[in-house]
């Protein structure tokens, strides 16, 4: 009986490993394409999914980086009200609900990301001052500046070693926001989930950020779609 149980587990593990490998291949291919095409694709990928009005609209947290060098605003429509979307955003982060992106690629870098396919009650208590990590301790992280449950979440870059947020408003030096807004549409039956990043950095970091920017797009696009899939499936695993 024990042997039969082990035998049943083998195809499951193989299927899971195959899906993780395919996920990594897809993500790597998307990154390669976007990196090569970035001089021509920048405007499109920095405005992915948004209308002209959404691009122009002010969002909570814009004031934290008043004169950004790089700006992106991206969005997805989710067929559920904001109250159904918010719990997935509230549990975001390494060691919590994950980032809903290309876990396999992130874990090749040792970031230890494991994105949840269900809501985690223990990770719903997000408050001001919490850290949202992009990898294991010592990796880049964000500080929760403000949140309005079901409506918005504002993060600012923090020191990975101390967890202290960068001084704001960011005028000299480096700093970046990660802003989220949930806007009800269709009479409240659906949601526009909008993400914005405003990044300031010194001129000597320009080349580095031009490389990071397209990679960030690929990962964030997958994240937005990952949240959409999870919400619309009611917590069931999304298609890989």
N, C-alpha and C positions, 0 to 999 in steps of 0.2 A: 504493500500500500504506500509505504514511504517512497519506494522507487518510482511508483506510478506518479506520485505527486511531483517528484523531481523531474520526471519526463515531461509532464505538462508545463513545467516552468521554463524549460529550455526554449521552446518556440516563442514564448512571451519575451524572454530576454533577447533573443535574436531579433525579433520584430522591433523591440525598443531600440536596440543598438543600431539597426538599419535606419530607423527614423531619425535618430540623432545624427548619424553620418550624413544622411540626405539633407538634414537641416543645416549642418555645417557647410556642406557643398553649396547649397543654395545661397546661404549668407555670404560665403566667400566670393561666389561669382557676382553677386549683386554689388559687393564692395569693390571688386576689381573693375567692373563696368563703370561704376559711379566715379571712382578715382580717375580713370582714364578720361572720362567724359566731363569731368567737373568744370573745366573752363567754359563749356557750352551749356551745362545743365544746372549751374548754380542757382539761377533765378527760379527755375522750375522746382528744384528739390528744396529750396528754402521757403517756398510757398505751397508745398505739396498739400493738396486737398482743401485749400482755403479760397474763399471768394476775395475779391478786391476789398470789399468792405471789412471782412474779418482781418485782412492784412493791415488795414488802416486803423481799426478799432483799438482804443486803449484797453489794456488789461491790468489787473492788479499786479503790482510788482515792477511795472515799467520804470517807475521813479528810482529804483535801486541802482540801475545802470542807465543814467540819463543820456549818455553819448556812446552807444555801443559801436564797436568796430564790425561785429558780425551780428546779424539778426536772422532768426528763422521763426516762422509761424506755420504750423501744420495742424491738420484737423481730419477727423473722420466722423461720419454719421453713424450713430448706434441706435438700433431699433428698440430702445427701452428708455424709460424716464431717467433723469439724473440720479434719483435716489437708488436706482439699481446699478448705476455705473460707479458711483462714488466709493462703495466698499472695495472695489478692485483697485482704485487709485490709492485709497487709504492704506492698503497693505503693501504698497510697492517698496522695493529695496532688497538688497542682499541680506540674507538671514531672516527675511520676512516672506512676503509673497513673491519675491523675485522681480524681474523686469519685463517678463512676457515677450522677450525678443529671441535672439539666436543664442540660447543657453549654451549649445555645444561650442560655438565660437568663443564665447566669453570664458568658458571653462578651459579651453585650450590655453588661455592666458592665466589660468589659475585663480579666477575671480570667485569661484565657488557659488555660482548662481543656479538656483533651482526654482523655476517659475511654477507657482501653484495653479492648478486647474479647478480649485474650489476656493471658496471664501474661508479665511482663517480667523475665527473669532478672537483669538489671542493677539492678532496683529491689526485690529481695527481701531485701537486707541492711539491715533496719531495726534500729537499736540505740538504747540509752538515750542521750539527748542530741541525737538527730536532731530536725529540724523537719519538721512536716507542715503545709504551706502550703495555704490555701484560695484562693489566687490568686497572681498574679505577685509578686515581691519588693515589700514594702511593704504587702501585704495581711495580714489577720489570719492568725495561725498558731498552732500548738500544739507544745509541747515533749514529747518522749517521756520520761515519768517512769519507766515500767517496762513490760516485756513478758515474757510467758511463752508461748513459741511454741506455737501451736495451742490456747491456753487464754484468754489475756487480753492487752489492750493498754490502758495508761493514759496519757492525754495531759492536759496542763495548758496554759492559755493562756500565750502568750509575747509579748514586745514585738516588733512587726513590724520595728522598726528594728535592734534588737540581737540578737534571738533569745533573749534571756534570759527564763527562766520567771518568772511572778509568784511572790513569796514565799509559801510554804505553811507551815502551814495558813492558808488565806485567812479572816481574821476581820473585818478592817476593810478598806474599799476594795473593789476589784473583782477578780474572777477566776472562771474557769470550767474545769471538767473536761470531758473527752470520754472516756468509759470504754467498753470493749468486752469482752464475755465470750462465749466459744464453749462451749456446753454440749452434750455428746453426748446424744442421745436414741435411742430405738428400737434399743437394744443397740449404739450407736455408728454406726449406718448413716445417721443424720441429725443435724442440728445446730440448736440454738436460738442464733441470732445476736442478742445483746442489746446495745443501745446506751443509755448513760445520760449525761446532762449535769446537772451541779450548778453553778448560777450564783449568785454573790454580787455585788451591786452597790449603790451608795449610793442613797438615796431619790430623788434628783434625776434618776436614770436610769430610773425606773420606767416612765414612758410610752414611752421608746424601746424598752425590752426587751419591753414588751407588744406592740409592733409587730413586733419582730424574731422573737419566739417563734413565731407562726403561720407566718411565712415559713420559719423553720428547720425546722418540722415537715414542711412540703411537700417541702423539699429532702432532708431526712434520710429520709423515707419512701421517696422515689424512690431514694435511695442504697441502702437496705436491699433494696428490690426489685431494683435493678440488680445488686447482688452476687449475690442469689439466682438471677437469670436467667443470669448469666454462669457461675456454678458449675454449675448444672443443665444448661446447654448445653455444658459441657465446653470453654468458651473461645470458642464461636461467638458471633457478634453476637446480642444479645437483640432481641426484637421491640420496635419503637418504638411 
